[in-house]
Amino acid sequence: MAVHHGGKVGKAGKTLASKSSSSKAKSQAGKTLAKHKSEKH
């Protein structure tokens, strides 16, 4: 899977990848990524 950088999706990916992110932020980021995936891929 390609890694996206920049924009909302890249930020969401970084949020998920970083261990310091809160679980609330992670669930938000997961939703963003999932939405992007279903729309764009």
mmCIF entry with sequence, helices, sheets and N, C-alpha, C, O atoms, coordinates in Angstrom:
data_MODEL
# 
_entry.id   MODEL 
# 
_entity.id                         1 
_entity.type                       polymer 
_entity.pdbx_number_of_molecules   1 
# 
_entity_poly.entity_id                      1 
_entity_poly.type                           'polypeptide(L)' 
_entity_poly.nstd_linkage                   no 
_entity_poly.nstd_monomer                   no 
_entity_poly.pdbx_seq_one_letter_code       MAVHHGGKVGKAGKTLASKSSSSKAKSQAGKTLAKHKSEKH 
_entity_poly.pdbx_seq_one_letter_code_can   MAVHHGGKVGKAGKTLASKSSSSKAKSQAGKTLAKHKSEKH 
_entity_poly.pdbx_strand_id                 A 
# 
loop_
_entity_poly_seq.entity_id 
_entity_poly_seq.num 
_entity_poly_seq.mon_id 
_entity_poly_seq.hetero 
1 1  MET n 
1 2  ALA n 
1 3  VAL n 
1 4  HIS n 
1 5  HIS n 
1 6  GLY n 
1 7  GLY n 
1 8  LYS n 
1 9  VAL n 
1 10 GLY n 
1 11 LYS n 
1 12 ALA n 
1 13 GLY n 
1 14 LYS n 
1 15 THR n 
1 16 LEU n 
1 17 ALA n 
1 18 SER n 
1 19 LYS n 
1 20 SER n 
1 21 SER n 
1 22 SER n 
1 23 SER n 
1 24 LYS n 
1 25 ALA n 
1 26 LYS n 
1 27 SER n 
1 28 GLN n 
1 29 ALA n 
1 30 GLY n 
1 31 LYS n 
1 32 THR n 
1 33 LEU n 
1 34 ALA n 
1 35 LYS n 
1 36 HIS n 
1 37 LYS n 
1 38 SER n 
1 39 GLU n 
1 40 LYS n 
1 41 HIS n 
# 
_struct_asym.id          A 
_struct_asym.entity_id   1 
# 
loop_
_struct_conf.conf_type_id 
_struct_conf.id 
_struct_conf.pdbx_PDB_helix_id 
_struct_conf.beg_label_comp_id 
_struct_conf.beg_label_asym_id 
_struct_conf.beg_label_seq_id 
_struct_conf.pdbx_beg_PDB_ins_code 
_struct_conf.end_label_comp_id 
_struct_conf.end_label_asym_id 
_struct_conf.end_label_seq_id 
_struct_conf.pdbx_end_PDB_ins_code 
_struct_conf.beg_auth_comp_id 
_struct_conf.beg_auth_asym_id 
_struct_conf.beg_auth_seq_id 
_struct_conf.end_auth_comp_id 
_struct_conf.end_auth_asym_id 
_struct_conf.end_auth_seq_id 
_struct_conf.pdbx_PDB_helix_class 
_struct_conf.details 
_struct_conf.pdbx_PDB_helix_length 
HELX_P HELX_P1 AA1 GLY A 7  ? ALA A 17 ? GLY A 7  ALA A 17 1 ? 11 
HELX_P HELX_P2 AA2 SER A 23 ? LYS A 40 ? SER A 23 LYS A 40 1 ? 18 
# 
_struct_conf_type.id          HELX_P 
_struct_conf_type.criteria    ? 
_struct_conf_type.reference   ? 
# 
loop_
_atom_site.group_PDB 
_atom_site.id 
_atom_site.type_symbol 
_atom_site.label_atom_id 
_atom_site.label_alt_id 
_atom_site.label_comp_id 
_atom_site.label_asym_id 
_atom_site.label_entity_id 
_atom_site.label_seq_id 
_atom_site.pdbx_PDB_ins_code 
_atom_site.Cartn_x 
_atom_site.Cartn_y 
_atom_site.Cartn_z 
_atom_site.occupancy 
_atom_site.B_iso_or_equiv 
_atom_site.pdbx_formal_charge 
_atom_site.auth_seq_id 
_atom_site.auth_comp_id 
_atom_site.auth_asym_id 
_atom_site.auth_atom_id 
_atom_site.pdbx_PDB_model_num 
ATOM 1   N N  . MET A 1 1  ? 0.828   -1.198 0.000  1.00 0.00 ? 1  MET A N  1 
ATOM 2   C CA . MET A 1 1  ? 0.000   0.000  0.000  1.00 0.00 ? 1  MET A CA 1 
ATOM 3   C C  . MET A 1 1  ? 0.865   1.250  0.000  1.00 0.00 ? 1  MET A C  1 
ATOM 4   O O  . MET A 1 1  ? 1.838   1.354  0.746  1.00 0.00 ? 1  MET A O  1 
ATOM 5   N N  . ALA A 1 2  ? 0.491   2.191  -0.847 1.00 0.00 ? 2  ALA A N  1 
ATOM 6   C CA . ALA A 1 2  ? 1.261   3.423  -0.930 1.00 0.00 ? 2  ALA A CA 1 
ATOM 7   C C  . ALA A 1 2  ? 1.038   4.280  0.312  1.00 0.00 ? 2  ALA A C  1 
ATOM 8   O O  . ALA A 1 2  ? -0.063  4.329  0.860  1.00 0.00 ? 2  ALA A O  1 
ATOM 9   N N  . VAL A 1 3  ? 2.083   4.941  0.738  1.00 0.00 ? 3  VAL A N  1 
ATOM 10  C CA . VAL A 1 3  ? 1.961   5.840  1.874  1.00 0.00 ? 3  VAL A CA 1 
ATOM 11  C C  . VAL A 1 3  ? 1.708   7.245  1.365  1.00 0.00 ? 3  VAL A C  1 
ATOM 12  O O  . VAL A 1 3  ? 2.453   7.758  0.530  1.00 0.00 ? 3  VAL A O  1 
ATOM 13  N N  . HIS A 1 4  ? 0.663   7.860  1.868  1.00 0.00 ? 4  HIS A N  1 
ATOM 14  C CA . HIS A 1 4  ? 0.320   9.202  1.420  1.00 0.00 ? 4  HIS A CA 1 
ATOM 15  C C  . HIS A 1 4  ? 0.938   10.239 2.334  1.00 0.00 ? 4  HIS A C  1 
ATOM 16  O O  . HIS A 1 4  ? 0.916   10.105 3.558  1.00 0.00 ? 4  HIS A O  1 
ATOM 17  N N  . HIS A 1 5  ? 1.486   11.266 1.727  1.00 0.00 ? 5  HIS A N  1 
ATOM 18  C CA . HIS A 1 5  ? 2.054   12.359 2.515  1.00 0.00 ? 5  HIS A CA 1 
ATOM 19  C C  . HIS A 1 5  ? 1.357   13.647 2.146  1.00 0.00 ? 5  HIS A C  1 
ATOM 20  O O  . HIS A 1 5  ? 1.029   13.885 0.983  1.00 0.00 ? 5  HIS A O  1 
ATOM 21  N N  . GLY A 1 6  ? 1.137   14.466 3.138  1.00 0.00 ? 6  GLY A N  1 
ATOM 22  C CA . GLY A 1 6  ? 0.512   15.750 2.890  1.00 0.00 ? 6  GLY A CA 1 
ATOM 23  C C  . GLY A 1 6  ? -0.991  15.660 2.918  1.00 0.00 ? 6  GLY A C  1 
ATOM 24  O O  . GLY A 1 6  ? -1.568  14.602 2.669  1.00 0.00 ? 6  GLY A O  1 
ATOM 25  N N  . GLY A 1 7  ? -1.623  16.776 3.224  1.00 0.00 ? 7  GLY A N  1 
ATOM 26  C CA . GLY A 1 7  ? -3.079  16.806 3.249  1.00 0.00 ? 7  GLY A CA 1 
ATOM 27  C C  . GLY A 1 7  ? -3.648  16.060 4.440  1.00 0.00 ? 7  GLY A C  1 
ATOM 28  O O  . GLY A 1 7  ? -2.927  15.629 5.340  1.00 0.00 ? 7  GLY A O  1 
ATOM 29  N N  . LYS A 1 8  ? -4.968  15.923 4.418  1.00 0.00 ? 8  LYS A N  1 
ATOM 30  C CA . LYS A 1 8  ? -5.698  15.325 5.525  1.00 0.00 ? 8  LYS A CA 1 
ATOM 31  C C  . LYS A 1 8  ? -5.337  13.857 5.714  1.00 0.00 ? 8  LYS A C  1 
ATOM 32  O O  . LYS A 1 8  ? -5.162  13.390 6.839  1.00 0.00 ? 8  LYS A O  1 
ATOM 33  N N  . VAL A 1 9  ? -5.227  13.141 4.609  1.00 0.00 ? 9  VAL A N  1 
ATOM 34  C CA . VAL A 1 9  ? -4.971  11.700 4.667  1.00 0.00 ? 9  VAL A CA 1 
ATOM 35  C C  . VAL A 1 9  ? -3.567  11.403 5.180  1.00 0.00 ? 9  VAL A C  1 
ATOM 36  O O  . VAL A 1 9  ? -3.368  10.479 5.969  1.00 0.00 ? 9  VAL A O  1 
ATOM 37  N N  . GLY A 1 10 ? -2.594  12.194 4.724  1.00 0.00 ? 10 GLY A N  1 
ATOM 38  C CA . GLY A 1 10 ? -1.226  12.014 5.195  1.00 0.00 ? 10 GLY A CA 1 
ATOM 39  C C  . GLY A 1 10 ? -1.128  12.263 6.679  1.00 0.00 ? 10 GLY A C  1 
ATOM 40  O O  . GLY A 1 10 ? -0.421  11.555 7.396  1.00 0.00 ? 10 GLY A O  1 
ATOM 41  N N  . LYS A 1 11 ? -1.848  13.279 7.139  1.00 0.00 ? 11 LYS A N  1 
ATOM 42  C CA . LYS A 1 11 ? -1.857  13.613 8.563  1.00 0.00 ? 11 LYS A CA 1 
ATOM 43  C C  . LYS A 1 11 ? -2.492  12.482 9.372  1.00 0.00 ? 11 LYS A C  1 
ATOM 44  O O  . LYS A 1 11 ? -2.010  12.128 10.448 1.00 0.00 ? 11 LYS A O  1 
ATOM 45  N N  . ALA A 1 12 ? -3.575  11.924 8.841  1.00 0.00 ? 12 ALA A N  1 
ATOM 46  C CA . ALA A 1 12 ? -4.238  10.811 9.516  1.00 0.00 ? 12 ALA A CA 1 
ATOM 47  C C  . ALA A 1 12 ? -3.306  9.610  9.605  1.00 0.00 ? 12 ALA A C  1 
ATOM 48  O O  . ALA A 1 12 ? -3.252  8.934  10.632 1.00 0.00 ? 12 ALA A O  1 
ATOM 49  N N  . GLY A 1 13 ? -2.583  9.351  8.540  1.00 0.00 ? 13 GLY A N  1 
ATOM 50  C CA . GLY A 1 13 ? -1.637  8.247  8.532  1.00 0.00 ? 13 GLY A CA 1 
ATOM 51  C C  . GLY A 1 13 ? -0.553  8.429  9.578  1.00 0.00 ? 13 GLY A C  1 
ATOM 52  O O  . GLY A 1 13 ? -0.193  7.489  10.286 1.00 0.00 ? 13 GLY A O  1 
ATOM 53  N N  . LYS A 1 14 ? -0.031  9.658  9.669  1.00 0.00 ? 14 LYS A N  1 
ATOM 54  C CA . LYS A 1 14 ? 0.996   9.949  10.671 1.00 0.00 ? 14 LYS A CA 1 
ATOM 55  C C  . LYS A 1 14 ? 0.445   9.798  12.082 1.00 0.00 ? 14 LYS A C  1 
ATOM 56  O O  . LYS A 1 14 ? 1.137   9.317  12.980 1.00 0.00 ? 14 LYS A O  1 
ATOM 57  N N  . THR A 1 15 ? -0.801  10.210 12.271 1.00 0.00 ? 15 THR A N  1 
ATOM 58  C CA . THR A 1 15 ? -1.442  10.089 13.585 1.00 0.00 ? 15 THR A CA 1 
ATOM 59  C C  . THR A 1 15 ? -1.528  8.623  13.995 1.00 0.00 ? 15 THR A C  1 
ATOM 60  O O  . THR A 1 15 ? -1.239  8.269  15.138 1.00 0.00 ? 15 THR A O  1 
ATOM 61  N N  . LEU A 1 16 ? -1.930  7.775  13.051 1.00 0.00 ? 16 LEU A N  1 
ATOM 62  C CA . LEU A 1 16 ? -2.036  6.346  13.349 1.00 0.00 ? 16 LEU A CA 1 
ATOM 63  C C  . LEU A 1 16 ? -0.659  5.733  13.604 1.00 0.00 ? 16 LEU A C  1 
ATOM 64  O O  . LEU A 1 16 ? -0.509  4.851  14.450 1.00 0.00 ? 16 LEU A O  1 
ATOM 65  N N  . ALA A 1 17 ? 0.334   6.206  12.867 1.00 0.00 ? 17 ALA A N  1 
ATOM 66  C CA . ALA A 1 17 ? 1.663   5.614  12.972 1.00 0.00 ? 17 ALA A CA 1 
ATOM 67  C C  . ALA A 1 17 ? 2.368   6.017  14.263 1.00 0.00 ? 17 ALA A C  1 
ATOM 68  O O  . ALA A 1 17 ? 3.165   5.250  14.803 1.00 0.00 ? 17 ALA A O  1 
ATOM 69  N N  . SER A 1 18 ? 2.075   7.221  14.758 1.00 0.00 ? 18 SER A N  1 
ATOM 70  C CA . SER A 1 18 ? 2.790   7.686  15.940 1.00 0.00 ? 18 SER A CA 1 
ATOM 71  C C  . SER A 1 18 ? 2.214   7.088  17.214 1.00 0.00 ? 18 SER A C  1 
ATOM 72  O O  . SER A 1 18 ? 1.000   7.014  17.400 1.00 0.00 ? 18 SER A O  1 
ATOM 73  N N  . LYS A 1 19 ? 3.121   6.667  18.083 1.00 0.00 ? 19 LYS A N  1 
ATOM 74  C CA . LYS A 1 19 ? 2.677   6.000  19.308 1.00 0.00 ? 19 LYS A CA 1 
ATOM 75  C C  . LYS A 1 19 ? 2.140   6.974  20.342 1.00 0.00 ? 19 LYS A C  1 
ATOM 76  O O  . LYS A 1 19 ? 1.440   6.582  21.275 1.00 0.00 ? 19 LYS A O  1 
ATOM 77  N N  . SER A 1 20 ? 2.475   8.257  20.166 1.00 0.00 ? 20 SER A N  1 
ATOM 78  C CA . SER A 1 20 ? 2.094   9.246  21.172 1.00 0.00 ? 20 SER A CA 1 
ATOM 79  C C  . SER A 1 20 ? 0.675   9.774  20.980 1.00 0.00 ? 20 SER A C  1 
ATOM 80  O O  . SER A 1 20 ? 0.153   10.490 21.834 1.00 0.00 ? 20 SER A O  1 
ATOM 81  N N  . SER A 1 21 ? 0.052   9.419  19.854 1.00 0.00 ? 21 SER A N  1 
ATOM 82  C CA . SER A 1 21 ? -1.298  9.897  19.584 1.00 0.00 ? 21 SER A CA 1 
ATOM 83  C C  . SER A 1 21 ? -2.295  9.299  20.564 1.00 0.00 ? 21 SER A C  1 
ATOM 84  O O  . SER A 1 21 ? -2.163  8.147  20.977 1.00 0.00 ? 21 SER A O  1 
ATOM 85  N N  . SER A 1 22 ? -3.287  10.091 20.929 1.00 0.00 ? 22 SER A N  1 
ATOM 86  C CA . SER A 1 22 ? -4.319  9.585  21.829 1.00 0.00 ? 22 SER A CA 1 
ATOM 87  C C  . SER A 1 22 ? -5.233  8.627  21.073 1.00 0.00 ? 22 SER A C  1 
ATOM 88  O O  . SER A 1 22 ? -5.299  8.671  19.844 1.00 0.00 ? 22 SER A O  1 
ATOM 89  N N  . SER A 1 23 ? -5.932  7.768  21.793 1.00 0.00 ? 23 SER A N  1 
ATOM 90  C CA . SER A 1 23 ? -6.787  6.789  21.135 1.00 0.00 ? 23 SER A CA 1 
ATOM 91  C C  . SER A 1 23 ? -7.960  7.471  20.426 1.00 0.00 ? 23 SER A C  1 
ATOM 92  O O  . SER A 1 23 ? -8.460  6.970  19.418 1.00 0.00 ? 23 SER A O  1 
ATOM 93  N N  . LYS A 1 24 ? -8.387  8.603  20.953 1.00 0.00 ? 24 LYS A N  1 
ATOM 94  C CA . LYS A 1 24 ? -9.465  9.347  20.302 1.00 0.00 ? 24 LYS A CA 1 
ATOM 95  C C  . LYS A 1 24 ? -8.987  9.874  18.950 1.00 0.00 ? 24 LYS A C  1 
ATOM 96  O O  . LYS A 1 24 ? -9.697  9.791  17.948 1.00 0.00 ? 24 LYS A O  1 
ATOM 97  N N  . ALA A 1 25 ? -7.789  10.409 18.945 1.00 0.00 ? 25 ALA A N  1 
ATOM 98  C CA . ALA A 1 25 ? -7.208  10.905 17.702 1.00 0.00 ? 25 ALA A CA 1 
ATOM 99  C C  . ALA A 1 25 ? -7.009  9.757  16.712 1.00 0.00 ? 25 ALA A C  1 
ATOM 100 O O  . ALA A 1 25 ? -7.200  9.917  15.506 1.00 0.00 ? 25 ALA A O  1 
ATOM 101 N N  . LYS A 1 26 ? -6.624  8.611  17.240 1.00 0.00 ? 26 LYS A N  1 
ATOM 102 C CA . LYS A 1 26 ? -6.401  7.453  16.378 1.00 0.00 ? 26 LYS A CA 1 
ATOM 103 C C  . LYS A 1 26 ? -7.687  6.971  15.717 1.00 0.00 ? 26 LYS A C  1 
ATOM 104 O O  . LYS A 1 26 ? -7.686  6.614  14.539 1.00 0.00 ? 26 LYS A O  1 
ATOM 105 N N  . SER A 1 27 ? -8.779  6.961  16.467 1.00 0.00 ? 27 SER A N  1 
ATOM 106 C CA . SER A 1 27 ? -10.030 6.495  15.891 1.00 0.00 ? 27 SER A CA 1 
ATOM 107 C C  . SER A 1 27 ? -10.518 7.479  14.832 1.00 0.00 ? 27 SER A C  1 
ATOM 108 O O  . SER A 1 27 ? -11.083 7.088  13.810 1.00 0.00 ? 27 SER A O  1 
ATOM 109 N N  . GLN A 1 28 ? -10.289 8.756  15.097 1.00 0.00 ? 28 GLN A N  1 
ATOM 110 C CA . GLN A 1 28 ? -10.640 9.786  14.115 1.00 0.00 ? 28 GLN A CA 1 
ATOM 111 C C  . GLN A 1 28 ? -9.813  9.598  12.843 1.00 0.00 ? 28 GLN A C  1 
ATOM 112 O O  . GLN A 1 28 ? -10.342 9.641  11.733 1.00 0.00 ? 28 GLN A O  1 
ATOM 113 N N  . ALA A 1 29 ? -8.521  9.391  13.020 1.00 0.00 ? 29 ALA A N  1 
ATOM 114 C CA . ALA A 1 29 ? -7.619  9.202  11.892 1.00 0.00 ? 29 ALA A CA 1 
ATOM 115 C C  . ALA A 1 29 ? -7.979  7.934  11.120 1.00 0.00 ? 29 ALA A C  1 
ATOM 116 O O  . ALA A 1 29 ? -7.928  7.908  9.890  1.00 0.00 ? 29 ALA A O  1 
ATOM 117 N N  . GLY A 1 30 ? -8.341  6.887  11.856 1.00 0.00 ? 30 GLY A N  1 
ATOM 118 C CA . GLY A 1 30 ? -8.732  5.635  11.212 1.00 0.00 ? 30 GLY A CA 1 
ATOM 119 C C  . GLY A 1 30 ? -9.953  5.827  10.330 1.00 0.00 ? 30 GLY A C  1 
ATOM 120 O O  . GLY A 1 30 ? -10.023 5.294  9.223  1.00 0.00 ? 30 GLY A O  1 
ATOM 121 N N  . LYS A 1 31 ? -10.908 6.590  10.827 1.00 0.00 ? 31 LYS A N  1 
ATOM 122 C CA . LYS A 1 31 ? -12.110 6.869  10.035 1.00 0.00 ? 31 LYS A CA 1 
ATOM 123 C C  . LYS A 1 31 ? -11.757 7.636  8.779  1.00 0.00 ? 31 LYS A C  1 
ATOM 124 O O  . LYS A 1 31 ? -12.263 7.335  7.698  1.00 0.00 ? 31 LYS A O  1 
ATOM 125 N N  . THR A 1 32 ? -10.883 8.635  8.919  1.00 0.00 ? 32 THR A N  1 
ATOM 126 C CA . THR A 1 32 ? -10.457 9.438  7.780  1.00 0.00 ? 32 THR A CA 1 
ATOM 127 C C  . THR A 1 32 ? -9.790  8.573  6.724  1.00 0.00 ? 32 THR A C  1 
ATOM 128 O O  . THR A 1 32 ? -10.084 8.691  5.535  1.00 0.00 ? 32 THR A O  1 
ATOM 129 N N  . LEU A 1 33 ? -8.889  7.702  7.169  1.00 0.00 ? 33 LEU A N  1 
ATOM 130 C CA . LEU A 1 33 ? -8.193  6.828  6.235  1.00 0.00 ? 33 LEU A CA 1 
ATOM 131 C C  . LEU A 1 33 ? -9.139  5.838  5.566  1.00 0.00 ? 33 LEU A C  1 
ATOM 132 O O  . LEU A 1 33 ? -9.041  5.593  4.364  1.00 0.00 ? 33 LEU A O  1 
ATOM 133 N N  . ALA A 1 34 ? -10.043 5.278  6.337  1.00 0.00 ? 34 ALA A N  1 
ATOM 134 C CA . ALA A 1 34 ? -10.981 4.298  5.791  1.00 0.00 ? 34 ALA A CA 1 
ATOM 135 C C  . ALA A 1 34 ? -11.886 4.949  4.758  1.00 0.00 ? 34 ALA A C  1 
ATOM 136 O O  . ALA A 1 34 ? -12.165 4.365  3.711  1.00 0.00 ? 34 ALA A O  1 
ATOM 137 N N  . LYS A 1 35 ? -12.336 6.143  5.049  1.00 0.00 ? 35 LYS A N  1 
ATOM 138 C CA . LYS A 1 35 ? -13.200 6.886  4.137  1.00 0.00 ? 35 LYS A CA 1 
ATOM 139 C C  . LYS A 1 35 ? -12.450 7.174  2.834  1.00 0.00 ? 35 LYS A C  1 
ATOM 140 O O  . LYS A 1 35 ? -12.980 6.991  1.738  1.00 0.00 ? 35 LYS A O  1 
ATOM 141 N N  . HIS A 1 36 ? -11.222 7.622  2.981  1.00 0.00 ? 36 HIS A N  1 
ATOM 142 C CA . HIS A 1 36 ? -10.392 7.920  1.818  1.00 0.00 ? 36 HIS A CA 1 
ATOM 143 C C  . HIS A 1 36 ? -10.165 6.669  0.977  1.00 0.00 ? 36 HIS A C  1 
ATOM 144 O O  . HIS A 1 36 ? -10.243 6.710  -0.251 1.00 0.00 ? 36 HIS A O  1 
ATOM 145 N N  . LYS A 1 37 ? -9.889  5.578  1.643  1.00 0.00 ? 37 LYS A N  1 
ATOM 146 C CA . LYS A 1 37 ? -9.613  4.320  0.967  1.00 0.00 ? 37 LYS A CA 1 
ATOM 147 C C  . LYS A 1 37 ? -10.814 3.872  0.147  1.00 0.00 ? 37 LYS A C  1 
ATOM 148 O O  . LYS A 1 37 ? -10.669 3.457  -1.003 1.00 0.00 ? 37 LYS A O  1 
ATOM 149 N N  . SER A 1 38 ? -12.013 3.957  0.747  1.00 0.00 ? 38 SER A N  1 
ATOM 150 C CA . SER A 1 38 ? -13.201 3.484  0.044  1.00 0.00 ? 38 SER A CA 1 
ATOM 151 C C  . SER A 1 38 ? -13.558 4.416  -1.115 1.00 0.00 ? 38 SER A C  1 
ATOM 152 O O  . SER A 1 38 ? -14.144 3.985  -2.108 1.00 0.00 ? 38 SER A O  1 
ATOM 153 N N  . GLU A 1 39 ? -13.200 5.694  -0.983 1.00 0.00 ? 39 GLU A N  1 
ATOM 154 C CA . GLU A 1 39 ? -13.524 6.624  -2.066 1.00 0.00 ? 39 GLU A CA 1 
ATOM 155 C C  . GLU A 1 39 ? -12.511 6.602  -3.193 1.00 0.00 ? 39 GLU A C  1 
ATOM 156 O O  . GLU A 1 39 ? -12.880 6.651  -4.366 1.00 0.00 ? 39 GLU A O  1 
ATOM 157 N N  . LYS A 1 40 ? -11.216 6.527  -2.838 1.00 0.00 ? 40 LYS A N  1 
ATOM 158 C CA . LYS A 1 40 ? -10.170 6.757  -3.828 1.00 0.00 ? 40 LYS A CA 1 
ATOM 159 C C  . LYS A 1 40 ? -9.509  5.497  -4.368 1.00 0.00 ? 40 LYS A C  1 
ATOM 160 O O  . LYS A 1 40 ? -8.862  5.541  -5.415 1.00 0.00 ? 40 LYS A O  1 
ATOM 161 N N  . HIS A 1 41 ? -9.664  4.365  -3.666 1.00 0.00 ? 41 HIS A N  1 
ATOM 162 C CA . HIS A 1 41 ? -8.928  3.176  -4.104 1.00 0.00 ? 41 HIS A CA 1 
ATOM 163 C C  . HIS A 1 41 ? -9.864  2.051  -4.515 1.00 0.00 ? 41 HIS A C  1 
ATOM 164 O O  . HIS A 1 41 ? -9.406  0.979  -4.910 1.00 0.00 ? 41 HIS A O  1 
# 
